[in-house]
């Protein structure tokens, strides 16, 4: 997987682009990650989906440790096991 401008992987850039406690749309998160590396748009979208803890089918083709929580309204936040429901594969 390609590296970002500061040497991070696409999932690492995603994690850096969202603050703890922040709830944002996938589009907003994508727009923050896009300038952080030379990844193709599809690569970013795939990494975004594979990073969601409560969307197990999206992780089928990636070996990313998931860290995003998908809310009912379609926005995401960093997963916090103390706040969010326990995720079952």
Biopython code that builds the backbone (N, CA, C, O; Angstrom):
import numpy as np
from Bio.PDB.StructureBuilder import StructureBuilder

atoms = [
    (1, "UNK", "N", (0.851, -1.171, 0.000)),
    (1, "UNK", "CA", (0.000, 0.000, 0.000)),
    (1, "UNK", "C", (0.896, 1.232, 0.000)),
    (1, "UNK", "O", (1.896, 1.273, 0.717)),
    (2, "UNK", "N", (0.549, 2.223, -0.788)),
    (2, "UNK", "CA", (1.342, 3.433, -0.896)),
    (2, "UNK", "C", (1.387, 4.229, 0.393)),
    (2, "UNK", "O", (0.542, 4.077, 1.275)),
    (3, "UNK", "N", (2.373, 5.062, 0.475)),
    (3, "UNK", "CA", (2.557, 5.886, 1.667)),
    (3, "UNK", "C", (2.087, 7.312, 1.407)),
    (3, "UNK", "O", (2.076, 7.789, 0.272)),
    (4, "UNK", "N", (1.702, 7.968, 2.479)),
    (4, "UNK", "CA", (1.278, 9.350, 2.404)),
    (4, "UNK", "C", (2.463, 10.288, 2.414)),
    (4, "UNK", "O", (3.613, 9.854, 2.468)),
    (5, "UNK", "N", (2.180, 11.558, 2.362)),
    (5, "UNK", "CA", (3.211, 12.586, 2.320)),
    (5, "UNK", "C", (4.147, 12.487, 3.527)),
    (5, "UNK", "O", (5.345, 12.745, 3.403)),
    (6, "UNK", "N", (3.617, 12.120, 4.677)),
    (6, "UNK", "CA", (4.439, 11.994, 5.885)),
    (6, "UNK", "C", (4.816, 10.541, 6.172)),
    (6, "UNK", "O", (5.231, 10.222, 7.286)),
    (7, "UNK", "N", (4.677, 9.660, 5.182)),
    (7, "UNK", "CA", (5.084, 8.273, 5.326)),
    (7, "UNK", "C", (4.040, 7.332, 5.889)),
    (7, "UNK", "O", (4.325, 6.149, 6.073)),
    (8, "UNK", "N", (2.839, 7.819, 6.170)),
    (8, "UNK", "CA", (1.814, 6.977, 6.758)),
    (8, "UNK", "C", (1.040, 6.198, 5.686)),
    (8, "UNK", "O", (1.001, 6.583, 4.518)),
    (9, "UNK", "N", (0.432, 5.102, 6.117)),
    (9, "UNK", "CA", (-0.450, 4.350, 5.224)),
    (9, "UNK", "C", (-1.768, 5.111, 5.117)),
    (9, "UNK", "O", (-2.020, 6.036, 5.888)),
    (10, "UNK", "N", (-2.595, 4.723, 4.170)),
    (10, "UNK", "CA", (-3.901, 5.366, 4.008)),
    (10, "UNK", "C", (-4.742, 5.230, 5.292)),
    (10, "UNK", "O", (-5.301, 6.230, 5.741)),
    (11, "UNK", "N", (-4.855, 4.040, 5.896)),
    (11, "UNK", "CA", (-5.600, 3.943, 7.156)),
    (11, "UNK", "C", (-5.014, 4.820, 8.275)),
    (11, "UNK", "O", (-5.760, 5.389, 9.072)),
    (12, "UNK", "N", (-3.690, 4.927, 8.332)),
    (12, "UNK", "CA", (-3.071, 5.789, 9.336)),
    (12, "UNK", "C", (-3.442, 7.254, 9.096)),
    (12, "UNK", "O", (-3.677, 8.003, 10.045)),
    (13, "UNK", "N", (-3.493, 7.655, 7.835)),
    (13, "UNK", "CA", (-3.892, 9.024, 7.503)),
    (13, "UNK", "C", (-5.344, 9.268, 7.889)),
    (13, "UNK", "O", (-5.686, 10.345, 8.376)),
    (14, "UNK", "N", (-6.199, 8.273, 7.673)),
    (14, "UNK", "CA", (-7.600, 8.400, 8.056)),
    (14, "UNK", "C", (-7.704, 8.621, 9.551)),
    (14, "UNK", "O", (-8.432, 9.503, 10.007)),
    (15, "UNK", "N", (-6.982, 7.825, 10.308)),
    (15, "UNK", "CA", (-7.022, 7.946, 11.776)),
    (15, "UNK", "C", (-6.549, 9.336, 12.217)),
    (15, "UNK", "O", (-7.104, 9.903, 13.158)),
    (16, "UNK", "N", (-5.542, 9.885, 11.553)),
    (16, "UNK", "CA", (-5.032, 11.208, 11.891)),
    (16, "UNK", "C", (-6.012, 12.319, 11.511)),
    (16, "UNK", "O", (-5.991, 13.398, 12.103)),
    (17, "UNK", "N", (-6.860, 12.056, 10.533)),
    (17, "UNK", "CA", (-7.744, 13.088, 9.988)),
    (17, "UNK", "C", (-9.014, 13.309, 10.799)),
    (17, "UNK", "O", (-9.755, 14.255, 10.535)),
    (18, "UNK", "N", (-9.276, 12.454, 11.778)),
    (18, "UNK", "CA", (-10.481, 12.597, 12.588)),
    (18, "UNK", "C", (-10.086, 12.720, 14.054)),
    (18, "UNK", "O", (-9.234, 11.981, 14.549)),
    (19, "UNK", "N", (-10.714, 13.659, 14.732)),
    (19, "UNK", "CA", (-10.402, 13.908, 16.135)),
    (19, "UNK", "C", (-11.256, 13.040, 17.044)),
    (19, "UNK", "O", (-12.370, 12.660, 16.686)),
    (20, "UNK", "N", (-10.734, 12.732, 18.211)),
    (20, "UNK", "CA", (-11.496, 11.970, 19.204)),
    (20, "UNK", "C", (-12.755, 12.750, 19.574)),
    (20, "UNK", "O", (-12.681, 13.939, 19.885)),
    (21, "UNK", "N", (-13.904, 12.086, 19.542)),
    (21, "UNK", "CA", (-15.176, 12.713, 19.885)),
    (21, "UNK", "C", (-15.864, 13.401, 18.725)),
    (21, "UNK", "O", (-17.012, 13.824, 18.855)),
    (22, "UNK", "N", (-15.193, 13.521, 17.600)),
    (22, "UNK", "CA", (-15.759, 14.172, 16.419)),
    (22, "UNK", "C", (-16.622, 13.179, 15.640)),
    (22, "UNK", "O", (-16.257, 12.012, 15.504)),
    (23, "UNK", "N", (-17.755, 13.637, 15.136)),
    (23, "UNK", "CA", (-18.631, 12.819, 14.297)),
    (23, "UNK", "C", (-18.779, 13.551, 12.971)),
    (23, "UNK", "O", (-19.321, 14.655, 12.920)),
    (24, "UNK", "N", (-18.289, 12.925, 11.886)),
    (24, "UNK", "CA", (-18.309, 13.590, 10.579)),
    (24, "UNK", "C", (-18.772, 12.634, 9.484)),
    (24, "UNK", "O", (-18.842, 11.421, 9.684)),
    (25, "UNK", "N", (-19.082, 13.198, 8.337)),
    (25, "UNK", "CA", (-19.516, 12.396, 7.186)),
    (25, "UNK", "C", (-18.299, 11.744, 6.525)),
    (25, "UNK", "O", (-17.164, 12.191, 6.689)),
    (26, "UNK", "N", (-18.569, 10.687, 5.782)),
    (26, "UNK", "CA", (-17.508, 10.042, 5.017)),
    (26, "UNK", "C", (-16.909, 11.035, 4.028)),
    (26, "UNK", "O", (-15.695, 11.053, 3.825)),
    (27, "UNK", "N", (-17.754, 11.864, 3.409)),
    (27, "UNK", "CA", (-17.268, 12.841, 2.424)),
    (27, "UNK", "C", (-16.302, 13.831, 3.055)),
    (27, "UNK", "O", (-15.272, 14.152, 2.462)),
    (28, "UNK", "N", (-16.619, 14.316, 4.246)),
    (28, "UNK", "CA", (-15.730, 15.244, 4.939)),
    (28, "UNK", "C", (-14.418, 14.554, 5.290)),
    (28, "UNK", "O", (-13.345, 15.131, 5.115)),
    (29, "UNK", "N", (-14.499, 13.329, 5.781)),
    (29, "UNK", "CA", (-13.287, 12.589, 6.124)),
    (29, "UNK", "C", (-12.442, 12.347, 4.879)),
    (29, "UNK", "O", (-11.221, 12.497, 4.917)),
    (30, "UNK", "N", (-13.086, 11.974, 3.782)),
    (30, "UNK", "CA", (-12.374, 11.778, 2.515)),
    (30, "UNK", "C", (-11.643, 13.060, 2.108)),
    (30, "UNK", "O", (-10.478, 13.011, 1.713)),
    (31, "UNK", "N", (-12.321, 14.204, 2.203)),
    (31, "UNK", "CA", (-11.707, 15.471, 1.780)),
    (31, "UNK", "C", (-10.506, 15.838, 2.666)),
    (31, "UNK", "O", (-9.604, 16.544, 2.215)),
    (32, "UNK", "N", (-10.487, 15.373, 3.899)),
    (32, "UNK", "CA", (-9.336, 15.609, 4.774)),
    (32, "UNK", "C", (-8.164, 14.685, 4.425)),
    (32, "UNK", "O", (-7.004, 15.086, 4.512)),
    (33, "UNK", "N", (-8.474, 13.466, 4.036)),
    (33, "UNK", "CA", (-7.440, 12.467, 3.746)),
    (33, "UNK", "C", (-6.825, 12.684, 2.361)),
    (33, "UNK", "O", (-5.631, 12.455, 2.172)),
    (34, "UNK", "N", (-7.623, 13.118, 1.409)),
    (34, "UNK", "CA", (-7.178, 13.252, 0.015)),
    (34, "UNK", "C", (-5.839, 13.978, -0.123)),
    (34, "UNK", "O", (-4.957, 13.470, -0.815)),
    (35, "UNK", "N", (-5.647, 15.143, 0.505)),
    (35, "UNK", "CA", (-4.368, 15.852, 0.326)),
    (35, "UNK", "C", (-3.198, 15.267, 1.131)),
    (35, "UNK", "O", (-2.074, 15.760, 1.040)),
    (36, "UNK", "N", (-3.462, 14.233, 1.905)),
    (36, "UNK", "CA", (-2.416, 13.668, 2.759)),
    (36, "UNK", "C", (-1.550, 12.631, 2.048)),
    (36, "UNK", "O", (-0.563, 12.161, 2.614)),
    (37, "UNK", "N", (-1.908, 12.268, 0.808)),
    (37, "UNK", "CA", (-1.140, 11.256, 0.087)),
    (37, "UNK", "C", (-1.511, 11.218, -1.379)),
    (37, "UNK", "O", (-2.376, 11.965, -1.837)),
    (38, "UNK", "N", (-0.848, 10.339, -2.110)),
    (38, "UNK", "CA", (-1.082, 10.214, -3.546)),
    (38, "UNK", "C", (-1.947, 9.006, -3.889)),
    (38, "UNK", "O", (-1.892, 8.496, -5.008)),
    (39, "UNK", "N", (-2.753, 8.545, -2.918)),
    (39, "UNK", "CA", (-3.605, 7.399, -3.147)),
    (39, "UNK", "C", (-4.691, 7.738, -4.153)),
    (39, "UNK", "O", (-5.131, 8.883, -4.252)),
    (40, "UNK", "N", (-5.117, 6.722, -4.899)),
    (40, "UNK", "CA", (-6.261, 6.896, -5.792)),
    (40, "UNK", "C", (-7.512, 7.020, -4.933)),
    (40, "UNK", "O", (-7.567, 6.512, -3.813)),
    (41, "UNK", "N", (-8.509, 7.701, -5.474)),
    (41, "UNK", "CA", (-9.754, 7.905, -4.725)),
    (41, "UNK", "C", (-10.351, 6.580, -4.262)),
    (41, "UNK", "O", (-10.799, 6.469, -3.121)),
    (42, "UNK", "N", (-10.361, 5.575, -5.136)),
    (42, "UNK", "CA", (-10.928, 4.272, -4.757)),
    (42, "UNK", "C", (-10.180, 3.650, -3.587)),
    (42, "UNK", "O", (-10.795, 3.003, -2.739)),
    (43, "UNK", "N", (-8.884, 3.832, -3.526)),
    (43, "UNK", "CA", (-8.076, 3.292, -2.426)),
    (43, "UNK", "C", (-8.509, 3.939, -1.105)),
    (43, "UNK", "O", (-8.645, 3.256, -0.090)),
    (44, "UNK", "N", (-8.722, 5.240, -1.126)),
    (44, "UNK", "CA", (-9.156, 5.935, 0.093)),
    (44, "UNK", "C", (-10.532, 5.442, 0.516)),
    (44, "UNK", "O", (-10.744, 5.139, 1.690)),
    (45, "UNK", "N", (-11.473, 5.358, -0.425)),
    (45, "UNK", "CA", (-12.825, 4.899, -0.093)),
    (45, "UNK", "C", (-12.795, 3.471, 0.453)),
    (45, "UNK", "O", (-13.504, 3.164, 1.411)),
    (46, "UNK", "N", (-11.989, 2.605, -0.139)),
    (46, "UNK", "CA", (-11.886, 1.230, 0.348)),
    (46, "UNK", "C", (-11.323, 1.203, 1.770)),
    (46, "UNK", "O", (-11.814, 0.463, 2.622)),
    (47, "UNK", "N", (-10.305, 2.004, 2.020)),
    (47, "UNK", "CA", (-9.713, 2.043, 3.357)),
    (47, "UNK", "C", (-10.706, 2.613, 4.367)),
    (47, "UNK", "O", (-10.762, 2.152, 5.507)),
    (48, "UNK", "N", (-11.488, 3.610, 3.957)),
    (48, "UNK", "CA", (-12.515, 4.159, 4.843)),
    (48, "UNK", "C", (-13.513, 3.077, 5.237)),
    (48, "UNK", "O", (-13.814, 2.909, 6.418)),
    (49, "UNK", "N", (-14.017, 2.357, 4.270)),
    (49, "UNK", "CA", (-15.016, 1.328, 4.553)),
    (49, "UNK", "C", (-14.414, 0.192, 5.380)),
    (49, "UNK", "O", (-15.055, -0.308, 6.304)),
    (50, "UNK", "N", (-13.199, -0.212, 5.057)),
    (50, "UNK", "CA", (-12.556, -1.315, 5.782)),
    (50, "UNK", "C", (-12.217, -0.938, 7.219)),
    (50, "UNK", "O", (-11.969, -1.818, 8.043)),
    (51, "UNK", "N", (-12.203, 0.350, 7.529)),
    (51, "UNK", "CA", (-11.860, 0.826, 8.866)),
    (51, "UNK", "C", (-13.054, 0.880, 9.814)),
    (51, "UNK", "O", (-12.898, 1.220, 10.987)),
    (52, "UNK", "N", (-14.241, 0.547, 9.317)),
    (52, "UNK", "CA", (-15.460, 0.639, 10.126)),
    (52, "UNK", "C", (-15.673, -0.649, 10.916)),
    (52, "UNK", "O", (-15.783, -1.728, 10.334)),
    (53, "UNK", "N", (-15.730, -0.534, 12.232)),
    (53, "UNK", "CA", (-15.859, -1.711, 13.089)),
    (53, "UNK", "C", (-17.217, -2.405, 12.944)),
    (53, "UNK", "O", (-17.298, -3.627, 13.065)),
    (54, "UNK", "N", (-18.259, -1.657, 12.691)),
    (54, "UNK", "CA", (-19.590, -2.251, 12.612)),
    (54, "UNK", "C", (-20.057, -2.427, 11.169)),
    (54, "UNK", "O", (-21.241, -2.289, 10.863)),
    (55, "UNK", "N", (-19.104, -2.734, 10.288)),
    (55, "UNK", "CA", (-19.397, -3.058, 8.890)),
    (55, "UNK", "C", (-18.460, -4.193, 8.451)),
    (55, "UNK", "O", (-17.634, -4.016, 7.555)),
    (56, "UNK", "N", (-18.601, -5.374, 9.106)),
    (56, "UNK", "CA", (-17.650, -6.470, 8.871)),
    (56, "UNK", "C", (-17.469, -6.883, 7.414)),
    (56, "UNK", "O", (-16.341, -7.198, 7.036)),
    (57, "UNK", "N", (-18.503, -6.906, 6.567)),
    (57, "UNK", "CA", (-18.249, -7.327, 5.183)),
    (57, "UNK", "C", (-17.253, -6.435, 4.446)),
    (57, "UNK", "O", (-16.571, -6.900, 3.533)),
    (58, "UNK", "N", (-17.162, -5.185, 4.821)),
    (58, "UNK", "CA", (-16.238, -4.272, 4.151)),
    (58, "UNK", "C", (-14.782, -4.612, 4.455)),
    (58, "UNK", "O", (-13.885, -4.192, 3.725)),
    (59, "UNK", "N", (-14.541, -5.358, 5.513)),
    (59, "UNK", "CA", (-13.167, -5.717, 5.890)),
    (59, "UNK", "C", (-12.704, -7.025, 5.253)),
    (59, "UNK", "O", (-11.583, -7.467, 5.501)),
    (60, "UNK", "N", (-13.531, -7.631, 4.454)),
    (60, "UNK", "CA", (-13.233, -8.940, 3.879)),
    (60, "UNK", "C", (-11.932, -8.961, 3.071)),
    (60, "UNK", "O", (-11.212, -9.959, 3.097)),
    (61, "UNK", "N", (-11.624, -7.888, 2.363)),
    (61, "UNK", "CA", (-10.474, -7.878, 1.470)),
    (61, "UNK", "C", (-9.293, -7.090, 2.011)),
    (61, "UNK", "O", (-8.257, -7.013, 1.350)),
    (62, "UNK", "N", (-9.419, -6.513, 3.174)),
    (62, "UNK", "CA", (-8.340, -5.717, 3.767)),
    (62, "UNK", "C", (-8.024, -6.263, 5.140)),
    (62, "UNK", "O", (-8.910, -6.778, 5.821)),
    (63, "UNK", "N", (-6.796, -6.162, 5.549)),
    (63, "UNK", "CA", (-6.425, -6.605, 6.899)),
    (63, "UNK", "C", (-6.120, -5.385, 7.771)),
    (63, "UNK", "O", (-5.059, -5.294, 8.388)),
    (64, "UNK", "N", (-7.065, -4.463, 7.806)),
    (64, "UNK", "CA", (-6.943, -3.253, 8.609)),
    (64, "UNK", "C", (-7.589, -3.497, 9.963)),
    (64, "UNK", "O", (-8.666, -4.087, 10.041)),
    (65, "UNK", "N", (-6.946, -3.052, 11.018)),
    (65, "UNK", "CA", (-7.570, -3.088, 12.336)),
    (65, "UNK", "C", (-8.595, -1.954, 12.344)),
    (65, "UNK", "O", (-8.216, -0.784, 12.310)),
    (66, "UNK", "N", (-9.897, -2.286, 12.387)),
    (66, "UNK", "CA", (-10.924, -1.243, 12.272)),
    (66, "UNK", "C", (-10.922, -0.292, 13.468)),
    (66, "UNK", "O", (-10.646, -0.694, 14.598)),
    (67, "UNK", "N", (-11.235, 0.975, 13.199)),
    (67, "UNK", "CA", (-11.197, 1.993, 14.245)),
    (67, "UNK", "C", (-12.280, 3.056, 14.102)),
    (67, "UNK", "O", (-12.346, 3.972, 14.922)),
    (68, "UNK", "N", (-13.131, 2.958, 13.080)),
    (68, "UNK", "CA", (-14.219, 3.914, 12.901)),
    (68, "UNK", "C", (-15.547, 3.274, 13.287)),
    (68, "UNK", "O", (-15.736, 2.072, 13.098)),
    (69, "UNK", "N", (-16.460, 4.062, 13.821)),
    (69, "UNK", "CA", (-17.797, 3.588, 14.161)),
    (69, "UNK", "C", (-18.795, 4.298, 13.266)),
    (69, "UNK", "O", (-18.819, 5.527, 13.206)),
    (70, "UNK", "N", (-19.623, 3.520, 12.565)),
    (70, "UNK", "CA", (-20.645, 4.065, 11.674)),
    (70, "UNK", "C", (-21.921, 4.301, 12.472)),
    (70, "UNK", "O", (-22.503, 3.364, 13.018)),
    (71, "UNK", "N", (-22.350, 5.558, 12.535)),
    (71, "UNK", "CA", (-23.573, 5.928, 13.251)),
    (71, "UNK", "C", (-24.792, 5.719, 12.359)),
    (71, "UNK", "O", (-24.662, 5.613, 11.140)),
    (72, "UNK", "N", (-25.961, 5.662, 12.959)),
    (72, "UNK", "CA", (-27.198, 5.421, 12.214)),
    (72, "UNK", "C", (-27.458, 6.470, 11.145)),
    (72, "UNK", "O", (-28.102, 6.175, 10.138)),
    (73, "UNK", "N", (-26.973, 7.685, 11.342)),
    (73, "UNK", "CA", (-27.209, 8.748, 10.361)),
    (73, "UNK", "C", (-26.181, 8.740, 9.226)),
    (73, "UNK", "O", (-26.205, 9.623, 8.369)),
    (74, "UNK", "N", (-25.281, 7.753, 9.211)),
    (74, "UNK", "CA", (-24.308, 7.624, 8.136)),
    (74, "UNK", "C", (-22.984, 8.323, 8.394)),
    (74, "UNK", "O", (-22.060, 8.202, 7.590)),
    (75, "UNK", "N", (-22.871, 9.050, 9.493)),
    (75, "UNK", "CA", (-21.608, 9.697, 9.833)),
    (75, "UNK", "C", (-20.752, 8.727, 10.652)),
    (75, "UNK", "O", (-21.237, 7.708, 11.145)),
    (76, "UNK", "N", (-19.478, 9.068, 10.783)),
    (76, "UNK", "CA", (-18.551, 8.197, 11.500)),
    (76, "UNK", "C", (-17.811, 8.954, 12.585)),
    (76, "UNK", "O", (-17.702, 10.180, 12.558)),
    (77, "UNK", "N", (-17.305, 8.185, 13.543)),
    (77, "UNK", "CA", (-16.448, 8.714, 14.600)),
    (77, "UNK", "C", (-15.427, 7.643, 14.920)),
    (77, "UNK", "O", (-15.540, 6.509, 14.454)),
    (78, "UNK", "N", (-14.434, 7.998, 15.710)),
    (78, "UNK", "CA", (-13.489, 6.990, 16.176)),
    (78, "UNK", "C", (-14.232, 6.049, 17.121)),
    (78, "UNK", "O", (-15.001, 6.491, 17.975)),
    (79, "UNK", "N", (-13.997, 4.770, 16.960)),
    (79, "UNK", "CA", (-14.652, 3.777, 17.803)),
    (79, "UNK", "C", (-14.106, 3.863, 19.221)),
    (79, "UNK", "O", (-12.896, 3.948, 19.432)),
    (80, "UNK", "N", (-15.011, 3.839, 20.181)),
    (80, "UNK", "CA", (-14.644, 3.849, 21.592)),
    (80, "UNK", "C", (-15.467, 2.762, 22.277)),
    (80, "UNK", "O", (-16.681, 2.896, 22.427)),
    (81, "UNK", "N", (-14.811, 1.705, 22.683)),
    (81, "UNK", "CA", (-15.531, 0.569, 23.264)),
    (81, "UNK", "C", (-16.266, 0.926, 24.547)),
    (81, "UNK", "O", (-17.170, 0.200, 24.961)),
    (82, "UNK", "N", (-15.893, 2.033, 25.184)),
    (82, "UNK", "CA", (-16.589, 2.475, 26.399)),
    (82, "UNK", "C", (-17.909, 3.181, 26.077)),
    (82, "UNK", "O", (-18.786, 3.281, 26.936)),
    (83, "UNK", "N", (-18.050, 3.667, 24.850)),
    (83, "UNK", "CA", (-19.222, 4.445, 24.454)),
    (83, "UNK", "C", (-20.111, 3.688, 23.479)),
    (83, "UNK", "O", (-21.334, 3.683, 23.619)),
    (84, "UNK", "N", (-19.497, 3.054, 22.500)),
    (84, "UNK", "CA", (-20.249, 2.389, 21.431)),
    (84, "UNK", "C", (-20.560, 0.936, 21.797)),
    (84, "UNK", "O", (-19.885, 0.334, 22.632)),
    (85, "UNK", "N", (-21.588, 0.388, 21.158)),
    (85, "UNK", "CA", (-21.921, -1.019, 21.418)),
    (85, "UNK", "C", (-20.781, -1.948, 21.031)),
    (85, "UNK", "O", (-19.993, -1.639, 20.138)),
    (86, "UNK", "N", (-20.699, -3.086, 21.708)),
    (86, "UNK", "CA", (-19.690, -4.090, 21.370)),
    (86, "UNK", "C", (-19.964, -4.606, 19.964)),
    (86, "UNK", "O", (-21.106, -4.888, 19.602)),
    (87, "UNK", "N", (-18.914, -4.723, 19.190)),
    (87, "UNK", "CA", (-19.032, -5.155, 17.796)),
    (87, "UNK", "C", (-18.772, -6.647, 17.707)),
    (87, "UNK", "O", (-17.794, -7.156, 18.255)),
    (88, "UNK", "N", (-19.660, -7.340, 17.010)),
    (88, "UNK", "CA", (-19.522, -8.773, 16.809)),
    (88, "UNK", "C", (-19.370, -9.034, 15.326)),
    (88, "UNK", "O", (-20.157, -8.531, 14.524)),
    (89, "UNK", "N", (-18.360, -9.821, 14.948)),
    (89, "UNK", "CA", (-18.173, -10.165, 13.527)),
    (89, "UNK", "C", (-19.226, -11.123, 13.067)),
    (89, "UNK", "O", (-19.230, -11.525, 11.904)),
]
sb = StructureBuilder()
sb.init_structure("model")
sb.init_model(0)
sb.init_chain("A")
sb.init_seg("    ")
for serial, (resi, resn, name, xyz) in enumerate(atoms, 1):
    if name == "N":
        sb.init_residue(resn, " ", resi, " ")
    sb.init_atom(name, np.array(xyz, "f"), 0.0, 1.0, " ", f" {name:<3s}", serial, name[0])
structure = sb.get_structure()
